[in-house]
């Protein structure tokens, strides 16, 4: 039975490895000028496609590095309970959702490179944070993320004038709808993730109380 289970799991591991490699090298495709210009020519493609793909690439890179080399003591100290990486990832997304930041990234190649690099780092930070954060931390940061996505989405959709000089009003409204969809997806993902954790991610509280009582 164990041998059969291993054999049946082998194709899944192979497909997963191929998918991870594909996501890892997506930024190289986005560095091609025609692809990058096409994606960044609309606000919707930039925020709803480019942002998640860059963060997914950083996420996969972080997983592969951790799987291959493990996490050293310095990394464990910095990433303790996922607080620092989740704060950093949230601040990064908040900054690049500011309309002025989007305009500057569109006009200046250096700022655009900083945007892409910071999104990669934010994806890696999210992987570290979600791997370590207890249930309370996940609820707090995911709740903030849902609120941020929903607020920006409503702002983009309901504002009667353009917020970005480089993007049309219809494009802005479409982006707002997409961000609202992402807010719902993050909320659903949080629930599904917590269901997989012992005690919905709050089991560590009982463990801490047991240690204090000893």
C-alpha positions as CSV (number, residue, x, y, z in Angstrom):
1,X,0.0,0.0,0.0
2,X,2.8,2.4,0.9
3,X,4.6,1.6,-2.4
4,X,1.4,2.2,-4.4
5,X,0.8,5.5,-2.6
6,X,4.3,6.6,-3.4
7,X,4.0,5.7,-7.0
8,X,0.7,7.5,-7.3
9,X,2.1,10.6,-5.7
10,X,5.2,10.7,-8.0
11,X,3.4,12.2,-11.0
12,X,1.8,14.9,-8.7
13,X,5.3,15.8,-7.4
14,X,6.6,16.0,-10.9
15,X,3.8,18.3,-12.1
16,X,4.2,20.5,-9.0
17,X,8.0,20.8,-9.6
18,X,7.3,21.8,-13.2
19,X,4.7,24.3,-12.2
20,X,7.1,25.8,-9.6
21,X,9.8,26.2,-12.1
22,X,7.4,27.9,-14.6
23,X,6.2,30.4,-12.0
24,X,9.8,31.0,-10.9
25,X,10.9,32.1,-14.3
26,X,7.9,34.2,-15.1
27,X,9.8,37.5,-14.2
28,X,12.2,36.7,-17.1
29,X,9.3,36.8,-19.5
30,X,8.0,40.1,-18.0
31,X,11.5,41.6,-18.5
32,X,11.0,41.3,-22.3
33,X,10.1,44.8,-23.4
34,X,7.1,43.9,-25.6
35,X,5.6,41.8,-22.9
36,X,6.2,44.3,-20.2
37,X,4.9,47.2,-22.2
38,X,1.8,45.2,-23.1
39,X,1.1,44.2,-19.5
40,X,1.8,47.7,-18.1
41,X,-0.2,49.5,-20.8
42,X,-3.4,48.9,-18.7
43,X,-3.9,49.3,-15.0
44,X,-6.0,46.1,-14.8
45,X,-3.2,43.9,-16.3
46,X,-0.6,45.5,-14.2
47,X,-2.3,45.3,-10.8
48,X,-4.4,42.1,-11.4
49,X,-1.9,40.1,-13.4
50,X,1.7,41.4,-13.1
51,X,1.5,42.1,-9.3
52,X,0.3,38.5,-8.4
53,X,2.7,36.8,-10.8
54,X,5.7,38.7,-9.4
55,X,4.7,37.8,-5.9
56,X,4.0,34.2,-6.8
57,X,7.5,34.0,-8.3
58,X,9.0,35.3,-5.0
59,X,6.9,32.9,-3.1
60,X,8.1,29.9,-5.1
61,X,11.8,31.1,-4.9
62,X,11.4,31.3,-1.1
63,X,10.0,27.8,-0.9
64,X,12.7,26.3,-3.1
65,X,15.5,28.0,-1.1
66,X,14.0,26.8,2.2
67,X,13.6,23.3,0.9
68,X,17.1,23.2,-0.4
69,X,19.1,25.0,2.3
70,X,16.7,25.4,5.2
71,X,16.4,28.5,7.3
72,X,19.4,29.7,9.4
73,X,19.2,31.1,12.9
74,X,19.3,34.7,11.7
75,X,16.4,34.1,9.4
76,X,14.4,32.4,12.1
77,X,15.1,35.3,14.5
78,X,13.9,37.9,12.0
79,X,10.9,35.9,10.8
80,X,9.8,34.8,14.2
81,X,6.0,34.2,14.2
82,X,5.8,35.8,10.7
83,X,5.4,39.4,12.1
84,X,8.2,41.2,10.2
85,X,7.6,39.5,6.8
86,X,3.8,40.1,6.9
87,X,4.2,43.7,7.8
88,X,6.8,44.2,5.0
89,X,4.6,42.5,2.4
90,X,1.6,44.6,3.4
91,X,3.4,47.9,3.3
92,X,4.9,47.0,-0.1
93,X,1.4,46.3,-1.6
94,X,0.0,49.5,0.0
95,X,2.7,51.6,-1.6
96,X,2.2,50.2,-5.1
97,X,-1.5,50.6,-4.9
98,X,-1.1,54.4,-4.6
99,X,-2.0,55.9,-8.0
100,X,1.0,58.3,-8.0
101,X,3.3,55.3,-7.5
102,X,1.7,53.6,-10.5
103,X,2.2,56.7,-12.7
104,X,5.8,57.0,-11.6
105,X,6.5,53.4,-12.3
106,X,5.0,53.8,-15.8
107,X,7.2,56.8,-16.6
108,X,10.5,55.9,-15.0
109,X,12.4,52.6,-15.7
110,X,14.3,52.7,-12.5
111,X,11.1,53.1,-10.4
112,X,9.5,50.3,-12.4
113,X,12.5,48.0,-11.7
114,X,12.2,48.8,-8.0
115,X,8.5,48.0,-8.2
116,X,9.1,44.6,-9.7
117,X,12.0,43.8,-7.3
118,X,10.0,44.8,-4.3
119,X,7.0,42.6,-5.4
120,X,9.4,39.6,-5.7
121,X,10.6,40.3,-2.1
122,X,7.0,40.8,-0.9
123,X,6.1,37.3,-2.3
124,X,9.0,35.7,-0.5
125,X,8.1,37.6,2.7
126,X,4.5,36.3,2.4
127,X,5.7,32.7,2.1
128,X,7.8,33.2,5.3
129,X,5.0,34.9,7.1
130,X,2.3,32.4,6.3
131,X,4.6,29.5,7.2
132,X,5.3,30.9,10.6
133,X,2.3,33.0,11.7
134,X,-0.1,31.7,14.3
135,X,-3.9,31.9,13.7
136,X,-4.2,35.3,15.4
137,X,-1.5,36.9,13.3
138,X,-3.0,35.4,10.1
139,X,-6.5,36.8,10.9
140,X,-5.1,40.2,11.7
141,X,-2.9,40.6,8.6
142,X,-5.4,38.9,6.2
143,X,-8.1,41.1,7.6
144,X,-6.0,44.2,6.9
145,X,-5.3,42.8,3.4
146,X,-9.0,42.2,2.7
147,X,-9.9,45.7,4.0
148,X,-7.1,47.3,1.9
149,X,-8.1,45.5,-1.3
150,X,-11.8,46.2,-0.8
151,X,-11.2,49.9,0.0
152,X,-8.9,50.5,-3.0
153,X,-11.2,48.5,-5.2
154,X,-14.2,50.6,-4.3
155,X,-12.2,53.8,-4.7
156,X,-11.1,52.8,-8.2
157,X,-14.5,51.7,-9.2
158,X,-16.6,54.5,-7.7
159,X,-14.4,57.6,-8.3
160,X,-15.9,59.5,-11.3
161,X,-12.5,60.8,-12.5
162,X,-9.2,59.2,-13.3
163,X,-6.8,58.7,-10.4
164,X,-3.8,57.8,-12.7
165,X,-2.7,60.1,-15.5
166,X,-1.6,57.1,-17.6
167,X,-4.7,55.0,-17.4
168,X,-8.3,55.4,-18.7
169,X,-11.4,55.6,-16.4
170,X,-12.9,52.3,-17.7
171,X,-9.6,50.6,-17.1
172,X,-9.6,52.0,-13.5
173,X,-13.1,50.7,-12.9
174,X,-12.2,47.3,-14.2
175,X,-9.3,47.2,-11.9
176,X,-11.5,48.1,-9.0
177,X,-13.8,45.2,-9.7
178,X,-10.8,42.9,-9.9
179,X,-9.5,44.1,-6.5
180,X,-12.8,43.5,-4.9
181,X,-12.7,39.9,-6.3
182,X,-9.2,39.5,-4.8
183,X,-10.5,40.7,-1.4
184,X,-13.1,37.9,-1.5
185,X,-10.5,35.4,-2.6
186,X,-8.1,36.4,0.3
187,X,-10.9,36.0,2.8
188,X,-11.9,32.6,1.5
189,X,-8.2,31.6,1.3
190,X,-7.8,32.5,5.0
191,X,-10.7,30.4,6.0
192,X,-9.4,27.4,4.0
193,X,-5.9,27.8,5.4
194,X,-7.0,28.0,9.0
195,X,-9.1,24.9,8.6
196,X,-5.9,23.0,7.8
197,X,-4.1,24.1,11.0
198,X,-4.5,22.4,14.4
199,X,-7.1,24.3,16.3
200,X,-7.6,26.6,13.4
201,X,-4.1,28.0,14.0
202,X,-4.8,28.8,17.7
203,X,-3.5,25.6,19.1
204,X,-0.1,27.3,20.0
205,X,-1.9,29.4,22.6
206,X,-2.8,26.2,24.6
207,X,0.8,25.0,24.2
208,X,2.2,28.3,25.5
209,X,-0.2,28.1,28.5
210,X,1.0,24.6,29.2
211,X,4.6,25.7,29.1
212,X,3.9,28.6,31.5
213,X,2.1,26.3,33.9
214,X,5.0,23.9,34.1
